[in-house]
Amino acid sequence: MAAPTNTAARLPRLTGTALRQRLGPAGRRRPATRRRRSPTPYLFLLVPVALLAVFTYVPVANMFGYSVTSWNGLSPSKEFIGAGNYVEIATRPELFGVLRVSLYYIGASVVQIALALYFATVLSFNVRFRNLFKGIIFFPYLINGVAIAMVFLYFFQPGGTLDSALRLVGLGGVAQQWLGDPEVINYSLAGTSIWRYMGLNFVLFLGAIQSIPAQLYEAAEIDGANRWHQFRFLILPGIRPIVGLSFILAISGSLSVFEIPYIMTGGANGSETFVIQTVDMAFKYYKVGLASAMAVVLLLIILLLTWIQRRVVPDEKVNLS
């Protein structure tokens, strides 16, 4: 006897209401009920989200709360003064005057991004000892900032490593007070930041370049494109979002520079940054309310510059296929 071919014949013997419930209006089996989502992934997210809230969002909320008080950081009571701290910041030009120091670090960031992009492009091709060079470039980013500041403190001191190297190549007359001259000190500190943070941008660029399909490089070589043409028309458009991200990080980092100048000079000789001034205002002059308002202003400046940058250079989707 031939096997039944329709859906109704394959079902158990059902009649009446039970059959109508099992079958749809066209005689087809109703789809199975969607299974309930398991709460397990959300349980795994519970701990990191809690840590993020406790150590990031709660302190930021407290900072906003402190910024409208005249708290000195020690008193159990906090006097509410409203926008008084923000008015004081707006009427004291010297508080914003230190932002000019950030221009040195912004310039250094541009140099840093250019060098990182150059080395990432070169080492993405078949170069001898490229893994060794990758490690050398990325290694400074792994070192603690305090250790780097101490190393470069001896590097720039009179008669130190830099002066000895200059004398060795016959440029001893160029030696000077690298950390004592207000005209030179910020160049020295900005150069230190280039050496330290170039590895981060290098890794970002290298990963983005290596994500470009190899078939595109082969097609470009068949069409007669040299390395410059590949960089200009293939690599640079392909990593445009990463380049934009690097500039956002560079601007925010340049405005919030702290550890290198603080450890090496303490903000002396014209090297004081906005963050150093904020820390001194809180822990040296015991004006935690005013320091919190300065931190809020710095945060708003960074957000505004980031928004302007994203509007001027929008993050376009890249399609190289």
VOVOGU-128674 format. One line per 4 residues: number of its first residue (from 0); for each residue x, y, z of C-alpha. Coordinates in Angstrom, 2 decimals, padded with zeros to 5 digits, always signed. Example, Ala and Ser with C-alpha at 12.3 -4.5 7.8 and 13.67 -1.06 7.14 Angstrom:
BEGIN
0) +012.30,-004.50,+007.80 | +013.67,-001.06,+007.14 .
//
This chain:
BEGIN
0) +000.00,+000.00,+000.00 | +001.46,+003.38,-000.91 | +002.59,+005.66,+001.89 | +000.44,+008.76,+002.46 .
4) +001.80,+011.92,+000.92 | -000.35,+014.63,+002.46 | +000.25,+016.14,+005.90 | -003.09,+015.10,+007.34 .
8) -002.46,+011.43,+006.57 | +000.87,+011.46,+008.46 | -000.72,+012.79,+011.67 | -002.23,+010.57,+014.33 .
12) -005.94,+009.93,+014.03 | -007.51,+013.16,+015.22 | -010.98,+014.51,+014.68 | -012.90,+017.67,+015.17 .
16) -011.39,+020.48,+017.23 | -008.10,+018.66,+017.95 | -007.36,+018.28,+014.25 | -008.18,+021.92,+013.52 .
20) -005.79,+022.99,+016.30 | -002.95,+020.89,+014.91 | -003.46,+022.01,+011.32 | -003.58,+025.48,+009.89 .
24) -006.32,+026.77,+007.61 | -004.61,+025.24,+004.55 | -004.03,+021.86,+006.14 | -000.42,+022.57,+007.11 .
28) +001.15,+021.95,+010.49 | +001.35,+025.05,+012.67 | +004.90,+026.30,+013.25 | +006.46,+025.38,+016.54 .
32) +006.24,+027.94,+019.31 | +009.38,+030.13,+019.55 | +011.58,+028.98,+022.39 | +012.09,+031.38,+025.26 .
36) +015.44,+033.13,+025.37 | +017.83,+031.93,+027.99 | +018.87,+034.50,+030.63 | +022.41,+033.06,+030.76 .
40) +024.06,+035.68,+028.45 | +022.59,+038.49,+030.52 | +023.94,+036.90,+033.70 | +027.44,+036.93,+032.19 .
44) +027.02,+040.63,+031.36 | +025.94,+041.45,+034.89 | +029.42,+041.66,+036.42 | +031.15,+043.78,+033.70 .
48) +028.19,+046.15,+033.48 | +028.17,+046.52,+037.25 | +031.92,+047.25,+037.30 | +031.49,+049.77,+034.47 .
52) +028.73,+051.53,+036.36 | +030.57,+051.57,+039.70 | +033.93,+052.75,+038.38 | +032.83,+054.95,+035.47 .
56) +029.27,+056.22,+035.49 | +028.89,+056.69,+039.24 | +032.14,+058.72,+039.54 | +031.10,+060.84,+036.56 .
60) +027.73,+061.51,+038.19 | +029.49,+062.41,+041.46 | +031.79,+064.75,+039.53 | +028.80,+066.61,+038.16 .
64) +027.41,+066.80,+041.69 | +030.66,+068.15,+043.16 | +030.95,+070.76,+040.40 | +027.98,+072.72,+041.77 .
68) +029.36,+072.86,+045.31 | +032.23,+074.59,+047.08 | +033.46,+071.35,+048.69 | +037.10,+071.29,+049.79 .
72) +037.39,+067.50,+049.73 | +037.59,+067.17,+053.53 | +034.50,+068.76,+055.01 | +031.53,+066.43,+055.61 .
76) +029.17,+069.11,+054.30 | +029.01,+070.44,+050.75 | +027.67,+073.95,+050.18 | +025.58,+074.22,+047.04 .
80) +026.63,+077.22,+044.91 | +024.99,+076.35,+041.60 | +026.91,+077.57,+038.55 | +029.39,+079.57,+040.64 .
84) +032.35,+077.34,+039.75 | +031.55,+077.54,+036.04 | +031.31,+081.33,+036.26 | +034.72,+081.43,+037.94 .
88) +036.21,+079.27,+035.20 | +034.78,+081.56,+032.52 | +036.11,+084.70,+034.24 | +039.64,+083.39,+034.87 .
92) +041.49,+083.24,+031.54 | +044.57,+081.65,+033.13 | +042.60,+078.45,+033.70 | +042.14,+078.05,+029.95 .
96) +045.58,+079.46,+029.11 | +047.23,+076.11,+029.79 | +045.24,+074.56,+026.93 | +047.81,+076.03,+024.56 .
100) +050.22,+073.36,+025.84 | +047.89,+070.79,+024.30 | +048.75,+072.17,+020.86 | +052.23,+070.64,+021.17 .
104) +050.71,+067.24,+021.85 | +048.20,+067.61,+019.02 | +051.09,+068.29,+016.64 | +052.96,+065.31,+018.07 .
108) +049.87,+063.16,+017.56 | +049.80,+064.02,+013.87 | +053.45,+062.98,+013.56 | +052.73,+059.86,+015.58 .
112) +049.82,+058.82,+013.35 | +051.87,+059.45,+010.20 | +054.77,+057.32,+011.49 | +052.46,+054.56,+012.67 .
116) +050.69,+054.49,+009.31 | +054.03,+054.38,+007.46 | +055.45,+051.50,+009.50 | +052.14,+049.60,+009.42 .
120) +052.04,+049.89,+005.62 | +055.65,+048.82,+005.14 | +055.45,+045.90,+007.58 | +052.18,+044.64,+006.10 .
124) +054.15,+043.53,+003.04 | +056.78,+040.81,+002.90 | +059.74,+042.41,+004.70 | +062.63,+040.62,+006.36 .
128) +062.44,+040.50,+010.18 | +059.04,+042.17,+010.07 | +057.84,+040.34,+013.20 | +060.87,+041.65,+015.07 .
132) +060.15,+045.20,+013.94 | +056.49,+044.85,+014.92 | +057.51,+043.87,+018.44 | +060.00,+046.74,+018.70 .
136) +057.42,+049.32,+017.65 | +054.63,+047.99,+019.88 | +056.77,+047.30,+022.96 | +056.85,+050.89,+024.36 .
140) +053.06,+050.89,+024.65 | +053.27,+047.95,+027.05 | +055.58,+049.76,+029.48 | +054.12,+051.58,+032.45 .
144) +053.91,+055.35,+032.01 | +055.78,+056.03,+035.25 | +058.69,+053.88,+034.10 | +058.79,+055.66,+030.75 .
148) +058.79,+059.06,+032.46 | +061.71,+058.04,+034.69 | +063.70,+056.69,+031.74 | +063.24,+059.86,+029.69 .
152) +063.99,+061.98,+032.74 | +067.54,+060.61,+032.62 | +067.50,+060.69,+028.82 | +066.93,+064.48,+028.74 .
156) +069.01,+065.52,+031.75 | +072.15,+067.63,+031.10 | +074.99,+065.34,+030.09 | +072.56,+062.44,+029.79 .
160) +071.90,+059.97,+027.03 | +070.67,+062.48,+024.46 | +073.56,+064.90,+024.98 | +076.07,+062.04,+024.82 .
164) +074.55,+060.79,+021.57 | +074.69,+064.27,+020.05 | +078.35,+064.67,+021.00 | +079.08,+061.27,+019.50 .
168) +077.84,+062.38,+016.06 | +079.47,+065.82,+016.29 | +076.37,+067.79,+017.29 | +077.40,+068.61,+020.84 .
172) +076.62,+072.28,+020.29 | +072.92,+071.41,+019.93 | +072.75,+070.13,+023.52 | +070.74,+072.33,+025.89 .
176) +068.38,+072.25,+028.85 | +065.80,+069.96,+027.32 | +063.56,+070.08,+030.39 | +064.67,+073.44,+031.76 .
180) +064.11,+075.76,+028.82 | +060.44,+076.86,+028.45 | +060.98,+077.15,+024.69 | +062.03,+073.51,+024.35 .
184) +060.44,+071.59,+027.20 | +057.08,+070.93,+025.54 | +058.78,+069.63,+022.40 | +060.73,+067.18,+024.55 .
188) +057.65,+065.98,+026.40 | +055.60,+065.70,+023.21 | +058.41,+063.66,+021.64 | +058.23,+061.29,+024.59 .
192) +054.51,+060.77,+023.97 | +055.22,+059.94,+020.31 | +057.59,+057.16,+021.35 | +055.16,+055.75,+023.88 .
196) +051.83,+055.79,+022.03 | +052.89,+055.10,+018.44 | +052.59,+051.36,+019.09 | +048.85,+051.61,+019.71 .
200) +048.12,+053.33,+016.41 | +050.56,+050.99,+014.68 | +048.62,+047.91,+015.82 | +045.28,+049.47,+014.83 .
204) +046.53,+050.35,+011.36 | +048.27,+047.00,+010.87 | +045.15,+045.05,+011.76 | +043.03,+047.17,+009.44 .
208) +045.48,+046.80,+006.54 | +045.71,+043.03,+006.96 | +041.90,+042.79,+006.87 | +041.91,+043.96,+003.23 .
212) +041.48,+040.89,+000.97 | +044.72,+039.68,-000.62 | +042.96,+039.32,-004.00 | +042.76,+043.10,-004.24 .
216) +046.53,+043.44,-003.91 | +047.02,+040.76,-006.58 | +044.60,+042.52,-008.93 | +046.36,+045.84,-008.33 .
220) +049.75,+044.31,-009.15 | +048.38,+042.77,-012.32 | +047.11,+046.21,-013.34 | +050.61,+047.62,-012.82 .
224) +050.04,+049.47,-009.53 | +053.16,+050.07,-007.47 | +053.32,+050.28,-003.68 | +052.39,+053.98,-003.63 .
228) +049.35,+053.38,-005.82 | +048.29,+050.49,-003.61 | +048.59,+052.69,-000.54 | +046.76,+055.65,-002.06 .
232) +043.89,+053.87,-003.79 | +043.56,+050.65,-001.81 | +044.99,+050.83,+001.71 | +044.10,+054.39,+002.69 .
236) +040.44,+054.19,+001.60 | +040.15,+050.76,+003.23 | +041.31,+051.91,+006.66 | +039.60,+055.31,+006.66 .
240) +037.39,+054.51,+009.70 | +040.46,+053.49,+011.73 | +042.28,+056.67,+010.74 | +039.27,+058.70,+011.90 .
244) +039.21,+056.80,+015.18 | +042.93,+057.47,+015.68 | +042.41,+061.21,+015.23 | +039.56,+061.19,+017.76 .
248) +041.78,+059.38,+020.28 | +044.66,+061.76,+019.48 | +042.63,+064.90,+020.14 | +041.08,+063.60,+023.36 .
252) +044.44,+062.32,+024.57 | +046.20,+065.59,+023.73 | +043.69,+067.59,+025.76 | +043.95,+065.25,+028.76 .
256) +047.72,+064.71,+028.96 | +048.81,+064.11,+032.53 | +051.29,+061.44,+033.61 | +054.32,+062.20,+031.39 .
260) +054.60,+065.97,+032.16 | +053.44,+065.51,+035.77 | +056.13,+062.94,+036.61 | +058.94,+064.49,+034.58 .
264) +058.44,+068.18,+035.38 | +055.44,+068.54,+037.68 | +054.13,+071.17,+035.28 | +057.13,+073.46,+035.74 .
268) +058.74,+075.69,+033.11 | +055.54,+076.14,+031.13 | +054.68,+072.44,+030.80 | +051.53,+072.51,+032.95 .
272) +048.54,+070.95,+031.23 | +044.85,+071.42,+031.96 | +044.65,+068.10,+033.81 | +047.68,+068.90,+035.96 .
276) +046.08,+072.22,+036.85 | +042.84,+070.41,+037.71 | +044.65,+067.93,+039.98 | +046.52,+070.74,+041.73 .
280) +043.29,+072.64,+042.21 | +041.74,+069.62,+043.94 | +044.60,+068.22,+046.03 | +046.93,+071.19,+046.45 .
284) +044.49,+074.06,+046.91 | +041.61,+071.88,+048.23 | +039.04,+073.23,+045.76 | +037.42,+069.98,+044.76 .
288) +034.24,+071.70,+043.58 | +036.14,+073.99,+041.21 | +038.34,+071.11,+040.03 | +035.25,+069.02,+039.29 .
292) +033.80,+071.87,+037.25 | +037.08,+072.08,+035.31 | +036.88,+068.34,+034.61 | +033.31,+068.75,+033.36 .
296) +034.37,+071.59,+031.08 | +037.22,+069.47,+029.69 | +034.81,+066.61,+029.06 | +032.42,+068.91,+027.21 .
300) +035.27,+070.33,+025.11 | +036.37,+066.82,+024.09 | +032.80,+065.80,+023.23 | +032.30,+068.98,+021.20 .
304) +035.53,+068.53,+019.22 | +034.68,+064.87,+018.60 | +031.22,+065.83,+017.34 | +032.68,+068.50,+015.04 .
308) +035.22,+066.05,+013.68 | +032.56,+063.42,+013.00 | +030.42,+066.03,+011.21 | +033.28,+067.35,+009.10 .
312) +034.70,+063.89,+008.30 | +031.76,+061.44,+008.55 | +032.44,+057.77,+009.12 | +031.57,+056.32,+005.73 .
316) +031.13,+052.63,+005.15 | +034.02,+051.17,+003.15 | +033.31,+048.68,+000.39 | +036.36,+047.32,-001.41 .
320) +034.69,+044.27,-002.95 .
//
